[in-house]
Amino acid sequence: MIPTSKNDPAWHIFAATLVTTPALQGESQKQYFVESVQFTQRWDDIDGERVQFVEVVVVNTPTHGDAAQPITVEVHSRTAKTLKPARVTRLPKGNFIRVDVPVTGGNGDKERATVTIRDANSGHWLTISPGWLVQPGLTDYDSSDASLSRVQAPNWWRDAKLGIMFHYGPYSVPAYGADFYAEWYMHDMSTNNYTKAHHLKTYGEQFNYDDFFEKFTAAKFDASQWVALMEASGARYSVGTTKHHDGFALFDTKDTSNRNSLTYGPKRDLMKELMLAAQNSTVRFGTYFSPVEWFNPIQNPYGFELFAGGPYRNAYTGEAVPYTGFIEKDDFIDDIQSPQQQILMEDYRTNIMWCDIGGPSRGCQNAAKWYNEARKRGQNVVMNNRCGCLWNGFGTPEYATYSGTVQNLWETNEGLAPFSFGFNAQDAPSAYKTPQQLVKMLVDVVSKNGNYLINFGPEASGVIPKAQQDSLLGMGKWLKTNGEAIYGTRYWNLTPQEGDWRFTTKDGLFYMISLSKPSTSYTFTSPIPVRNGDVITLLGAKGIVKYTINEKGLLTINPTATQIGQGNLAWAFRIEQK
């Protein structure tokens, strides 16, 4: 009824039309939901803009099927905007995926962010997840745990997968390791009966470790050749030993010490030569640095276990021996260790600070300053977990791998030799790891969220033994053909392996890598993310690989004997998701 006067009663009628949309459905009806949002301190410069990466975990609920279309993920807040949405070509039901969304803006204040998931083809939104409490913006570090706990390895390190390490110094002259690392010769002269007997027989009891300095000439050292070998091996970064536990440095230690290659032996700045050579290569320059020295005369207040400090004594007479190149200082950490680390960070512009042993240090203070200064100059840097600071970019197991995926970033390191990083003349050429062993370890490590750091040990002259070069070059040859299954990939979150098979992923691509020669028919028991219409190929081989998918969704591949014969070392099958 319409009122005829102001005193008549009135009816107020409201009409509403209910429209069901993906964003307004209940959580149980959504195909996707956002599990977590983290504004990381990882960054990069993209198209001239400094971006911060937001890690978003997206889940495709088990109650729905595989995504019928590719999706994009974007993040917005009051001050932060997505530069380019992250793309996910396929997300099987019950699976989750971590994506990096690059954003600009942010001032470090806490605010609410919204994640929007869209159909990548139509642009229509599928899910909106608002209300995430975040803190956008790249902020400076200080040395506190709360600040440094935000450190994450940069994306270039995550994408690189393979690095090269080398150990080179006065220990390369005796080149002897009876049952332990050859680079520990100075220490083992006093503690290892085999090394002690060998030294006495070969050099005599009056020949002290520091007498090797003048024999360490590096006469055939060529930084360009070393870097060229690293490139040819497929490595994307290097970790060169700048100073081992003997305290002898291959860089300019300035007024902290004269115990270095500029004063003795080569009388050259070997690390500077390598740094300059790496600038014209695809290998990022990184540095190994020992914060501790076995026999430094003033390390004693900070000494522990095998690293108690000086004085250094003759292994046979017990007499104190001068610590060659030592400059009298007040405090080991403040006057030697910390300044040397800062020299590598600032003067040599290392991209990786790879420490060993740990122990008392100014590692956290130096790290905070380094991260801040490096970011200002556009350099993305990372530190490992052995610098005496609790917080770091990655862990470092040695001569080891894991049985399953490790969520925290890690990097296994090992020598080409059976159990030595420095050159050990006791090792026959046949003892070095073969190309196949290197490739198998690389694939296994990468499938479990790790990087592989393989070490070569040059002879004292600077010549890298041919057998070591051959192994590295063999790995590099495999990577030229199969590198796309390694570089820039991420682990598969369901399982890293099935028997001899390992799995890696990229957006729109899935890789199945067999560590042994595959048969012409293999059915996977793992739920490989494939569907009819996808294209499967074997990297390095011609033609399409035939396949079937059974009623349970399990994949059977049928490569021909000819295709299999075109591969070697490890066989990488690629699924191109359509």
NULUM-442380 format. One record per residue (C-alpha): x, y, z; residue in one letter; chain. Coordinates in Angstrom, 1 decimal, padded with zeros to 4 digits. Layout:
<atoms>
> X; Y; Z; a; A
...
</atoms>
This chain:
<atoms>
> 000.0; 000.0; 000.0; m; A
> 001.2; 003.5; -000.9; i; A
> 000.4; 006.0; 001.9; p; A
> -001.9; 008.9; 000.8; t; A
> -000.9; 011.2; 003.7; s; A
> 001.8; 011.5; 006.3; k; A
> -000.5; 009.9; 008.9; n; A
> -001.1; 006.7; 006.9; d; A
> 000.9; 003.6; 007.8; p; A
> 003.7; 002.8; 005.4; a; A
> 005.3; -000.5; 004.3; w; A
> 009.0; -000.6; 003.7; h; A
> 009.9; -003.3; 001.3; i; A
> 013.4; -004.5; 000.6; f; A
> 014.4; -006.8; -002.2; a; A
> 017.7; -008.6; -002.5; a; A
> 019.0; -011.0; -005.1; t; A
> 021.5; -013.6; -003.9; l; A
> 024.3; -014.5; -006.3; v; A
> 026.8; -017.3; -005.5; t; A
> 030.4; -016.3; -006.4; t; A
> 033.6; -018.2; -005.6; p; A
> 034.8; -015.4; -003.4; a; A
> 031.7; -015.4; -001.2; l; A
> 031.2; -019.1; -000.9; q; A
> 032.0; -020.8; 002.4; g; A
> 035.5; -022.0; 003.0; e; A
> 034.4; -025.6; 002.4; s; A
> 033.2; -024.6; -001.1; q; A
> 036.3; -022.8; -002.2; k; A
> 038.6; -024.6; -004.6; q; A
> 041.6; -022.5; -003.3; y; A
> 042.4; -021.1; 000.0; f; A
> 045.4; -019.1; 001.2; v; A
> 047.3; -020.9; 004.0; e; A
> 049.9; -018.2; 004.8; s; A
> 051.3; -014.9; 003.7; v; A
> 054.8; -013.7; 004.5; q; A
> 056.4; -010.4; 003.5; f; A
> 060.0; -011.7; 003.4; t; A
> 063.2; -009.6; 003.4; q; A
> 064.2; -011.2; 000.0; r; A
> 064.4; -008.6; -002.7; w; A
> 065.5; -008.0; -006.3; d; A
> 065.6; -005.2; -008.9; d; A
> 063.0; -005.9; -011.7; i; A
> 062.6; -003.6; -014.6; d; A
> 064.3; -000.8; -012.7; g; A
> 062.2; -001.2; -009.5; e; A
> 063.2; -002.6; -006.2; r; A
> 060.8; -005.3; -005.2; v; A
> 060.1; -007.3; -002.1; q; A
> 059.0; -010.9; -002.4; f; A
> 055.9; -012.0; -000.6; v; A
> 055.7; -015.8; 000.0; e; A
> 052.1; -017.0; -000.4; v; A
> 051.1; -020.6; 000.2; v; A
> 048.1; -021.6; -001.9; v; A
> 046.1; -024.8; -001.3; v; A
> 043.8; -026.6; -003.8; n; A
> 041.3; -028.3; -001.5; t; A
> 041.0; -032.1; -001.6; p; A
> 037.3; -031.9; -002.3; t; A
> 037.9; -030.4; -005.7; h; A
> 039.6; -031.7; -008.8; g; A
> 042.8; -030.4; -010.5; d; A
> 042.7; -026.7; -011.4; a; A
> 041.0; -026.5; -014.7; a; A
> 042.8; -023.3; -015.6; q; A
> 046.1; -021.6; -014.7; p; A
> 045.8; -019.1; -011.9; i; A
> 047.5; -015.9; -010.8; t; A
> 048.2; -014.7; -007.3; v; A
> 048.6; -011.1; -006.3; e; A
> 049.0; -009.3; -003.0; v; A
> 047.9; -005.7; -002.0; h; A
> 047.9; -003.7; 001.1; s; A
> 047.5; 000.0; 001.9; r; A
> 051.1; 000.7; 001.0; t; A
> 052.3; -002.4; -001.0; a; A
> 051.2; -003.2; -004.6; k; A
> 051.9; -006.3; -006.8; t; A
> 054.3; -005.5; -009.6; l; A
> 053.6; -008.8; -011.5; k; A
> 051.2; -011.5; -010.3; p; A
> 052.7; -015.0; -009.7; a; A
> 051.4; -017.6; -012.1; r; A
> 050.5; -021.2; -011.3; v; A
> 049.8; -023.3; -014.4; t; A
> 048.5; -026.4; -012.5; r; A
> 047.8; -027.2; -008.9; l; A
> 046.5; -030.7; -008.4; p; A
> 043.8; -031.3; -005.8; k; A
> 045.0; -031.7; -002.2; g; A
> 048.3; -030.0; -003.1; n; A
> 049.8; -026.7; -002.0; f; A
> 052.3; -024.5; -003.6; i; A
> 054.6; -021.7; -002.4; r; A
> 054.8; -018.7; -004.8; v; A
> 056.8; -015.5; -004.7; d; A
> 054.8; -012.4; -005.4; v; A
> 057.0; -009.3; -006.1; p; A
> 055.6; -006.2; -004.6; v; A
> 056.6; -002.5; -004.4; t; A
> 056.1; 000.0; -001.7; g; A
> 055.7; -000.6; 002.1; g; A
> 057.2; 001.4; 004.9; n; A
> 057.7; -001.1; 007.6; g; A
> 054.4; -000.4; 009.4; d; A
> 052.0; -003.2; 010.3; k; A
> 048.9; -003.3; 008.2; e; A
> 046.4; -005.7; 006.6; r; A
> 047.0; -007.3; 003.2; a; A
> 044.6; -009.0; 000.8; t; A
> 045.5; -012.0; -001.5; v; A
> 043.6; -012.3; -004.7; t; A
> 043.6; -015.5; -006.8; i; A
> 042.4; -015.1; -010.4; r; A
> 041.7; -017.2; -013.5; d; A
> 044.9; -016.4; -015.5; a; A
> 043.0; -016.7; -018.8; n; A
> 039.9; -014.5; -018.1; s; A
> 041.2; -012.4; -015.2; g; A
> 038.1; -013.2; -013.1; h; A
> 038.8; -013.6; -009.5; w; A
> 038.3; -017.0; -007.9; l; A
> 039.3; -016.3; -004.2; t; A
> 039.9; -013.2; -002.2; i; A
> 041.6; -013.7; 001.2; s; A
> 041.6; -010.4; 003.2; p; A
> 042.8; -009.5; 006.6; g; A
> 046.4; -010.8; 006.7; w; A
> 048.4; -008.8; 009.3; l; A
> 051.7; -008.0; 007.6; v; A
> 054.6; -005.6; 007.7; q; A
> 055.5; -004.5; 004.1; p; A
> 058.8; -002.9; 003.3; g; A
> 062.5; -003.8; 003.3; l; A
> 064.0; -002.6; 006.6; t; A
> 067.5; -002.4; 007.9; d; A
> 069.0; -005.2; 010.0; y; A
> 070.6; -004.9; 013.4; d; A
> 072.6; -007.6; 015.2; s; A
> 069.7; -008.8; 017.4; s; A
> 068.1; -012.2; 017.0; d; A
> 064.8; -010.6; 016.3; a; A
> 066.2; -008.7; 013.4; s; A
> 068.5; -011.3; 011.8; l; A
> 065.9; -014.1; 012.1; s; A
> 064.3; -012.5; 009.0; r; A
> 067.4; -013.3; 006.9; v; A
> 066.7; -015.6; 003.9; q; A
> 068.9; -016.7; 001.1; a; A
> 068.3; -014.6; -002.1; p; A
> 066.5; -016.1; -005.0; n; A
> 069.6; -016.2; -007.2; w; A
> 071.2; -018.6; -004.7; w; A
> 068.0; -020.7; -004.6; r; A
> 068.0; -020.9; -008.4; d; A
> 071.7; -021.6; -008.8; a; A
> 071.7; -025.1; -007.3; k; A
> 075.4; -025.8; -008.0; l; A
> 078.5; -024.1; -006.6; g; A
> 082.3; -024.8; -006.8; i; A
> 084.6; -024.6; -003.8; m; A
> 088.3; -024.9; -003.8; f; A
> 091.0; -025.3; -001.0; h; A
> 094.4; -023.9; -001.9; y; A
> 097.2; -022.8; 000.3; g; A
> 100.6; -023.9; 001.8; p; A
> 099.1; -027.2; 002.7; y; A
> 099.0; -027.9; -001.1; s; A
> 102.8; -028.3; -001.0; v; A
> 103.0; -031.4; 001.2; p; A
> 099.7; -032.5; -000.2; a; A
> 099.4; -035.3; 002.3; y; A
> 096.4; -036.7; 004.2; g; A
> 096.8; -040.2; 005.7; a; A
> 093.2; -040.7; 006.8; d; A
> 091.9; -037.1; 007.1; f; A
> 091.7; -033.8; 005.3; y; A
> 095.0; -032.9; 003.6; a; A
> 094.4; -029.2; 004.4; e; A
> 094.7; -030.1; 008.1; w; A
> 098.4; -030.9; 007.6; y; A
> 099.6; -028.2; 010.0; m; A
> 097.4; -029.5; 012.8; h; A
> 098.1; -033.2; 012.0; d; A
> 101.9; -032.8; 012.1; m; A
> 101.5; -032.9; 015.9; s; A
> 098.5; -035.1; 016.4; t; A
> 098.4; -037.7; 013.6; n; A
> 101.0; -040.4; 013.8; n; A
> 101.0; -041.1; 010.1; y; A
> 101.4; -037.4; 009.2; t; A
> 104.0; -037.0; 011.8; k; A
> 106.1; -039.9; 010.5; a; A
> 105.6; -038.8; 006.9; h; A
> 106.8; -035.3; 007.6; h; A
> 109.8; -036.5; 009.6; l; A
> 110.9; -038.8; 006.8; k; A
> 110.2; -036.3; 004.0; t; A
> 111.3; -033.0; 005.4; y; A
> 113.0; -033.6; 008.8; g; A
> 112.2; -032.5; 012.3; e; A
> 113.5; -028.9; 011.9; q; A
> 111.2; -028.2; 008.9; f; A
> 108.2; -026.4; 010.3; n; A
> 104.9; -025.9; 008.6; y; A
> 105.6; -022.2; 007.9; d; A
> 108.6; -023.3; 005.9; d; A
> 106.2; -024.4; 003.2; f; A
> 105.3; -020.7; 002.6; f; A
> 108.1; -020.1; 000.2; e; A
> 107.5; -023.4; -001.6; k; A
> 103.9; -022.3; -002.2; f; A
> 104.6; -020.2; -005.4; t; A
> 101.4; -020.6; -007.4; a; A
> 103.7; -020.4; -010.4; a; A
> 101.0; -021.7; -012.8; k; A
> 098.0; -020.2; -011.1; f; A
> 095.7; -018.6; -013.7; d; A
> 092.5; -017.1; -012.4; a; A
> 090.8; -016.9; -015.8; s; A
> 091.4; -020.6; -016.4; q; A
> 090.0; -021.5; -013.0; w; A
> 086.8; -019.4; -013.6; v; A
> 086.5; -020.9; -017.1; a; A
> 086.5; -024.4; -015.6; l; A
> 083.9; -023.4; -013.0; m; A
> 081.7; -022.1; -015.8; e; A
> 082.2; -025.2; -017.9; a; A
> 081.3; -027.4; -014.9; s; A
> 077.8; -025.7; -014.8; g; A
> 078.5; -024.0; -011.4; a; A
> 076.7; -020.7; -010.8; r; A
> 078.7; -019.6; -007.9; y; A
> 082.2; -020.1; -006.3; s; A
> 083.4; -020.4; -002.7; v; A
> 087.1; -020.0; -002.7; g; A
> 089.2; -020.6; 000.5; t; A
> 090.5; -017.2; 001.4; t; A
> 092.0; -018.4; 004.7; k; A
> 092.0; -021.8; 006.3; h; A
> 092.7; -022.7; 009.9; h; A
> 096.5; -022.3; 009.4; d; A
> 095.9; -018.6; 009.3; g; A
> 097.5; -018.1; 005.9; f; A
> 095.4; -015.8; 003.7; a; A
> 095.1; -015.5; -000.1; l; A
> 093.9; -011.9; 000.1; f; A
> 095.2; -008.6; 001.4; d; A
> 094.7; -008.7; 005.1; t; A
> 096.0; -005.1; 005.5; k; A
> 097.3; -004.2; 009.0; d; A
> 095.7; -007.2; 010.7; t; A
> 098.4; -009.7; 009.6; s; A
> 101.2; -010.2; 007.1; n; A
> 100.5; -014.0; 007.1; r; A
> 099.3; -013.9; 003.5; n; A
> 100.1; -014.6; -000.2; s; A
> 101.0; -011.0; -000.8; l; A
> 103.9; -011.1; 001.6; t; A
> 105.0; -014.8; 001.2; y; A
> 105.1; -017.4; -001.5; g; A
> 103.2; -016.2; -004.6; p; A
> 103.5; -012.5; -003.5; k; A
> 100.2; -012.0; -005.3; r; A
> 096.6; -011.2; -004.3; d; A
> 095.2; -014.5; -005.6; l; A
> 091.6; -013.7; -004.4; m; A
> 091.6; -010.3; -006.1; k; A
> 092.6; -012.0; -009.4; e; A
> 089.7; -014.5; -009.0; l; A
> 087.3; -011.7; -008.1; m; A
> 088.2; -009.8; -011.3; l; A
> 088.0; -012.9; -013.5; a; A
> 084.6; -013.8; -012.1; a; A
> 083.2; -010.4; -013.0; q; A
> 083.2; -011.4; -016.7; n; A
> 081.6; -014.8; -016.1; s; A
> 078.3; -016.4; -015.1; t; A
> 079.9; -017.5; -011.8; v; A
> 079.2; -015.3; -008.7; r; A
> 082.2; -014.7; -006.6; f; A
> 082.0; -016.1; -003.0; g; A
> 084.5; -016.7; -000.2; t; A
> 085.3; -019.3; 002.4; y; A
> 086.7; -017.8; 005.6; f; A
> 087.9; -019.5; 008.7; s; A
> 087.1; -017.3; 011.8; p; A
> 089.5; -019.5; 013.8; v; A
> 093.2; -020.3; 013.6; e; A
> 094.8; -023.3; 015.2; w; A
> 097.9; -021.5; 016.6; f; A
> 097.4; -017.8; 016.5; n; A
> 099.3; -016.4; 019.5; p; A
> 096.4; -014.3; 020.8; i; A
> 093.5; -016.6; 020.0; q; A
> 093.8; -018.3; 023.4; n; A
> 091.1; -016.3; 025.3; p; A
> 088.6; -017.5; 022.7; y; A
> 090.1; -021.0; 022.1; g; A
> 088.2; -024.2; 022.3; f; A
> 088.8; -027.9; 021.6; e; A
> 091.1; -028.2; 018.5; l; A
> 091.3; -024.4; 018.2; f; A
> 092.9; -023.5; 021.5; a; A
> 095.4; -021.0; 020.0; g; A
> 099.2; -020.6; 020.2; g; A
> 102.0; -020.8; 020.6; p; A
> 102.8; -023.0; 017.7; y; A
> 105.4; -025.6; 018.7; r; A
> 107.7; -027.9; 016.7; n; A
> 106.0; -031.3; 016.4; a; A
> 109.2; -033.2; 017.4; y; A
> 111.2; -030.9; 019.8; t; A
> 108.3; -029.1; 021.5; g; A
> 110.1; -025.8; 021.0; e; A
> 108.0; -022.7; 020.4; a; A
> 108.0; -021.6; 016.7; v; A
> 107.4; -018.0; 015.5; p; A
> 104.0; -017.5; 013.9; y; A
> 105.2; -016.2; 010.5; t; A
> 103.6; -012.9; 009.5; g; A
> 102.0; -012.2; 012.9; f; A
> 101.5; -008.6; 013.8; i; A
> 101.2; -007.9; 017.5; e; A
> 097.7; -007.0; 018.4; k; A
> 095.5; -006.7; 021.5; d; A
> 092.5; -008.9; 020.7; d; A
> 092.1; -011.7; 018.2; f; A
> 088.4; -011.0; 017.4; i; A
> 088.4; -007.2; 017.3; d; A
> 091.9; -006.8; 015.7; d; A
> 092.2; -009.8; 013.4; i; A
> 089.2; -011.9; 012.8; q; A
> 086.4; -009.3; 012.5; s; A
> 088.4; -006.8; 010.4; p; A
> 089.5; -009.6; 008.0; q; A
> 085.9; -010.7; 007.5; q; A
> 084.8; -007.1; 006.8; q; A
> 087.6; -006.7; 004.2; i; A
> 086.1; -009.6; 002.3; l; A
> 082.6; -008.2; 002.6; m; A
> 083.4; -004.7; 001.6; e; A
> 086.7; -004.6; -000.3; d; A
> 086.3; -007.9; -002.2; y; A
> 082.5; -007.6; -002.5; r; A
> 081.9; -011.2; -001.8; t; A
> 078.4; -012.5; -002.6; n; A
> 078.7; -015.4; -000.2; i; A
> 080.3; -015.4; 003.3; m; A
> 081.0; -019.1; 003.8; w; A
> 082.5; -019.6; 007.3; c; A
> 083.8; -022.7; 008.8; d; A
> 083.9; -024.1; 012.4; i; A
> 082.2; -021.1; 014.0; g; A
> 083.1; -020.1; 017.6; g; A
> 083.3; -016.7; 019.2; p; A
> 083.0; -013.9; 016.7; s; A
> 081.4; -010.6; 015.7; r; A
> 079.5; -012.5; 013.0; g; A
> 076.1; -011.1; 013.8; c; A
> 077.3; -007.5; 013.9; q; A
> 079.3; -007.9; 010.7; n; A
> 076.3; -009.6; 009.0; a; A
> 073.8; -006.9; 009.8; a; A
> 076.1; -004.2; 008.5; k; A
> 077.0; -006.2; 005.4; w; A
> 073.3; -007.0; 004.5; y; A
> 072.4; -003.3; 004.8; n; A
> 075.3; -001.9; 002.9; e; A
> 075.1; -004.6; 000.2; a; A
> 071.4; -003.9; -000.4; r; A
> 072.1; -000.2; -000.8; k; A
> 074.5; -000.9; -003.6; r; A
> 072.2; -003.5; -005.2; g; A
> 074.1; -006.6; -004.2; q; A
> 072.1; -009.6; -002.9; n; A
> 074.4; -011.5; -000.5; v; A
> 074.1; -014.5; 001.8; v; A
> 075.9; -016.0; 004.8; m; A
> 076.1; -019.7; 005.8; n; A
> 075.5; -021.2; 009.3; n; A
> 079.1; -021.4; 010.5; r; A
> 080.0; -017.8; 011.1; c; A
> 079.2; -017.8; 014.8; g; A
> 075.8; -016.2; 014.3; c; A
> 072.6; -018.1; 015.0; l; A
> 070.7; -016.7; 012.0; w; A
> 071.8; -017.4; 008.5; n; A
> 070.8; -018.2; 004.9; g; A
> 071.4; -021.9; 004.8; f; A
> 072.7; -025.0; 006.6; g; A
> 075.8; -026.9; 005.5; t; A
> 076.0; -030.7; 006.0; p; A
> 079.4; -032.1; 004.9; e; A
> 079.9; -035.2; 002.8; y; A
> 076.2; -036.0; 003.4; a; A
> 072.7; -035.7; 002.1; t; A
> 069.2; -036.4; 003.5; y; A
> 066.7; -039.2; 003.0; s; A
> 063.8; -036.7; 002.5; g; A
> 063.0; -033.1; 001.8; t; A
> 064.3; -030.5; 004.2; v; A
> 062.2; -027.4; 004.4; q; A
> 065.0; -025.1; 005.5; n; A
> 067.5; -024.3; 002.8; l; A
> 070.6; -026.3; 002.9; w; A
> 073.8; -027.0; 000.9; e; A
> 075.9; -030.1; 001.1; t; A
> 079.6; -029.7; 000.5; n; A
> 082.2; -032.4; -000.4; e; A
> 085.4; -032.8; -002.2; g; A
> 086.1; -034.6; -005.5; l; A
> 088.5; -036.6; -003.5; a; A
> 087.2; -039.4; -001.2; p; A
> 087.7; -037.4; 002.0; f; A
> 089.8; -034.3; 001.5; s; A
> 089.3; -030.8; 000.2; f; A
> 092.9; -029.8; -000.2; g; A
> 095.0; -031.7; -002.9; f; A
> 096.1; -035.0; -001.5; n; A
> 098.8; -036.7; -003.6; a; A
> 097.9; -040.0; -001.9; q; A
> 094.7; -040.1; -004.0; d; A
> 094.9; -042.0; -007.3; a; A
> 093.1; -040.2; -010.2; p; A
> 090.6; -043.1; -010.2; s; A
> 089.6; -042.2; -006.6; a; A
> 088.0; -038.9; -007.7; y; A
> 084.3; -038.8; -008.1; k; A
> 083.1; -039.6; -011.6; t; A
> 080.8; -037.4; -013.6; p; A
> 078.0; -039.8; -013.0; q; A
> 078.5; -039.7; -009.2; q; A
> 078.5; -035.9; -009.3; l; A
> 075.3; -035.8; -011.4; v; A
> 073.5; -038.3; -009.1; k; A
> 074.4; -036.3; -006.0; m; A
> 073.4; -033.0; -007.6; l; A
> 070.0; -034.4; -008.7; v; A
> 069.3; -036.0; -005.3; d; A
> 070.2; -032.9; -003.4; v; A
> 068.2; -030.5; -005.6; v; A
> 065.1; -032.7; -005.3; s; A
> 065.3; -032.3; -001.6; k; A
> 065.5; -028.5; -001.5; n; A
> 069.3; -028.3; -001.4; g; A
> 072.3; -026.9; -003.3; n; A
> 075.4; -028.9; -004.1; y; A
> 078.9; -027.4; -003.4; l; A
> 081.6; -029.5; -004.9; i; A
> 085.3; -028.9; -004.1; n; A
> 088.4; -029.2; -006.2; f; A
> 091.9; -029.2; -004.8; g; A
> 094.7; -027.7; -007.0; p; A
> 098.3; -028.7; -006.8; e; A
> 100.7; -026.2; -005.2; a; A
> 101.7; -024.8; -008.6; s; A
> 098.1; -023.8; -009.3; g; A
> 097.4; -026.6; -011.8; v; A
> 094.1; -028.4; -011.3; i; A
> 094.7; -032.2; -011.8; p; A
> 093.3; -033.4; -015.1; k; A
> 091.2; -036.1; -013.4; a; A
> 089.4; -033.5; -011.4; q; A
> 088.9; -031.3; -014.4; q; A
> 087.5; -034.3; -016.4; d; A
> 084.9; -035.0; -013.7; s; A
> 083.8; -031.4; -013.5; l; A
> 083.6; -031.1; -017.3; l; A
> 081.6; -034.3; -017.5; g; A
> 079.0; -032.9; -015.1; m; A
> 078.9; -029.6; -017.1; g; A
> 078.3; -031.5; -020.3; k; A
> 075.3; -033.2; -018.7; w; A
> 074.0; -029.9; -017.5; l; A
> 074.2; -028.3; -020.9; k; A
> 071.5; -030.7; -022.0; t; A
> 069.6; -031.3; -018.8; n; A
> 070.2; -028.1; -016.9; g; A
> 066.6; -026.9; -017.2; e; A
> 065.6; -029.8; -014.8; a; A
> 068.0; -028.4; -012.2; i; A
> 068.5; -024.6; -012.4; y; A
> 065.6; -022.5; -011.1; g; A
> 063.6; -025.5; -010.0; t; A
> 061.9; -026.2; -006.7; r; A
> 061.3; -029.5; -004.9; y; A
> 058.0; -031.3; -005.3; w; A
> 056.2; -031.1; -002.0; n; A
> 054.6; -034.5; -002.2; l; A
> 057.8; -036.6; -002.3; t; A
> 061.3; -036.0; -003.6; p; A
> 061.8; -039.5; -004.8; q; A
> 060.5; -042.9; -005.8; e; A
> 063.2; -045.6; -006.0; g; A
> 065.8; -044.3; -008.4; d; A
> 063.6; -041.5; -009.5; w; A
> 063.9; -037.9; -008.3; r; A
> 061.4; -035.0; -009.0; f; A
> 061.8; -031.3; -009.5; t; A
> 059.3; -028.6; -010.6; t; A
> 058.9; -025.3; -012.3; k; A
> 055.7; -023.5; -013.2; d; A
> 054.1; -025.4; -016.1; g; A
> 056.8; -028.0; -016.0; l; A
> 057.5; -031.2; -014.0; f; A
> 060.7; -033.2; -014.2; y; A
> 061.2; -036.9; -013.5; m; A
> 064.9; -037.8; -013.3; i; A
> 066.1; -041.4; -013.2; s; A
> 069.4; -042.0; -011.6; l; A
> 069.7; -045.3; -013.4; s; A
> 069.1; -046.3; -017.0; k; A
> 065.3; -046.5; -017.3; p; A
> 063.3; -049.3; -018.9; s; A
> 061.0; -048.9; -021.9; t; A
> 058.0; -049.1; -019.6; s; A
> 057.7; -047.7; -016.1; y; A
> 054.5; -047.1; -014.0; t; A
> 054.9; -044.5; -011.2; f; A
> 053.2; -045.1; -007.9; t; A
> 053.5; -041.4; -007.0; s; A
> 050.6; -039.2; -008.2; p; A
> 052.6; -037.5; -011.0; i; A
> 050.8; -034.2; -012.0; p; A
> 050.0; -035.1; -015.5; v; A
> 046.8; -035.4; -017.6; r; A
> 046.0; -036.3; -021.1; n; A
> 047.1; -033.7; -023.6; g; A
> 050.4; -032.9; -021.7; d; A
> 053.6; -033.5; -023.7; v; A
> 056.4; -035.7; -022.3; i; A
> 059.9; -035.6; -023.7; t; A
> 063.3; -037.0; -022.6; l; A
> 065.8; -034.2; -022.5; l; A
> 068.5; -034.7; -025.1; g; A
> 066.5; -037.3; -027.0; a; A
> 064.4; -036.8; -030.1; k; A
> 060.6; -037.2; -030.3; g; A
> 057.7; -037.4; -027.9; i; A
> 057.6; -040.0; -025.1; v; A
> 054.5; -042.0; -025.2; k; A
> 052.5; -042.5; -022.0; y; A
> 049.2; -043.6; -020.5; t; A
> 047.3; -042.7; -017.4; i; A
> 045.3; -045.5; -015.8; n; A
> 041.9; -045.3; -014.0; e; A
> 043.7; -044.6; -010.7; k; A
> 045.5; -041.6; -012.3; g; A
> 048.9; -043.3; -012.3; l; A
> 051.3; -042.5; -015.1; l; A
> 053.1; -045.1; -017.3; t; A
> 055.9; -043.8; -019.6; i; A
> 057.1; -045.7; -022.6; n; A
> 060.3; -044.3; -023.9; p; A
> 061.9; -046.1; -026.9; t; A
> 065.2; -047.9; -026.6; a; A
> 066.6; -045.3; -029.0; t; A
> 065.4; -042.4; -026.9; q; A
> 066.9; -044.0; -023.7; i; A
> 070.2; -044.5; -025.6; g; A
> 070.4; -040.8; -026.3; q; A
> 070.7; -040.0; -022.6; g; A
> 073.4; -040.8; -020.1; n; A
> 074.5; -040.3; -016.5; l; A
> 070.9; -039.5; -015.5; a; A
> 067.7; -039.4; -017.6; w; A
> 065.5; -036.3; -017.2; a; A
> 061.9; -036.6; -018.5; f; A
> 060.0; -033.4; -018.8; r; A
> 056.2; -033.0; -018.6; i; A
> 055.0; -029.8; -020.3; e; A
> 051.6; -029.1; -018.8; q; A
> 049.0; -027.9; -021.3; k; A
</atoms>
